[in-house]
Amino acid sequence: MYSRVAASVSVLLLSACLWAQSPSPATAPDTSQEAFVFVHQSEIVRFDNDGSGVRERTAAIRIQSQAGVQAFGQLVFGYSTANEDLKIDYVRVRTADGQVVETPASGAQDFAP
């Protein structure tokens, strides 16, 4: 019985010592030389009982160079016209001075494969 108590006490003391040690703070990687950085990206998929569904994608991307502008100057969304409809709610660009530029829906192009 004494050995069980001693083992339990030593496990508690060891775990308390480990708990007290905090990990070193992680430093954020340097992305200043990247063409673009994904600030936020999410995808939500919902399926309904009737077989239909909705996929919602959102992203915030910081463009940091001309190469980033070339990469995201034209957004391409793949989908099957046989069983999917594509609806783009909005595309916004926030300029360096904070101005928000809304991309008009007339700028969208739909190409058949």
N, C-alpha and C positions, 0 to 999 in steps of 0.2 A: 504494500500500500504506500509506503514511504517513497518507493521508486516512482510510482505513478504520480504522486504529488510533486516530487522533484522534477520529473519530466514535464509535467504540465506547467509548472512555474517557469522552467527554463524556456519552454516553447513560447509562453506569454511574453517573457522578457525579450526573447529574440525577435518576436514579431513586433513588439513595441519599438525596438531599436530600428528595425527595418522600416516601420511606418514613419518614424521620425526623420528618416533620410528622405529628402526631397530630390527628385530628379533635376538635373541641370536644365535650365530653361532652354527650350529649342529656339534656335535663331532662324528667322525666316530666310529662305534662299534669296540670293540677289537676282532679281528679274529685270534689272534696269537695261540689260543688253538684249532682251528678248523682243521679237517683233510684235508680239501680242501676249496678253496674259488673261486667262479666264478668271474673273473675279468671283463669279457665281454661275453655276449651271445646275439646272434641275429638270427632271422629266417626271410627269405624273401621268399614269395610265389608269383609266377607269373602264371597266367592262360592265355592260348592263345585261339584264336577264333576256332581253330580246335579241341578243347577239351583236348589238352595236357597241361601240366603244369610243372613247376620246383619249387622245394622247396630247398632252400639253407640255411644250418645251419652252423654257425660259433660260436666258443667258445674259450675263453682263460681261463684256469683253473690253479690256483696255488695249487700245491700239497704240503702239509706242514707236512705230517707224513706218516708212513707206512700204516695206515688205509686208507689214501687218495690214496696211490699206489694200494692197494687192490681194492678200489672202481672204479678206472679208469684204472686198468691194462689191462682190456679187454673191449673195447667199443662195445656196442650192439645197432644196428640200426634196428628197426622193420619196415617192409614194406610188401606189398602184391605182391607176384610174379605174380599174375594173371593180374594186371594192372599197376604195377610200376617196374621201373628199379632203382637199387641202384648203384651210382657211387661215390666213395670216392676219392676226388681230392688229399688230402694229410692229413697226421697226423704227426705232428712234436712235438718233445719234446725238451724243452730248459733246459739244466741241470743247476745246481746251479752256475757253473763257466761260464755260458753264451754260452756254446757250443750247437749247434742245431743238433739234431739227427733226421733224416728223417726215418719214418717207411716205409719199402718197401711194395709195393702192394702185393707181394707174401705172406705177413703175414695175409691177409684177408681170412676169412673163411665164406662160405655161407651155412647156415643150413636151411633145409626145416622144417616147423612146424609140 
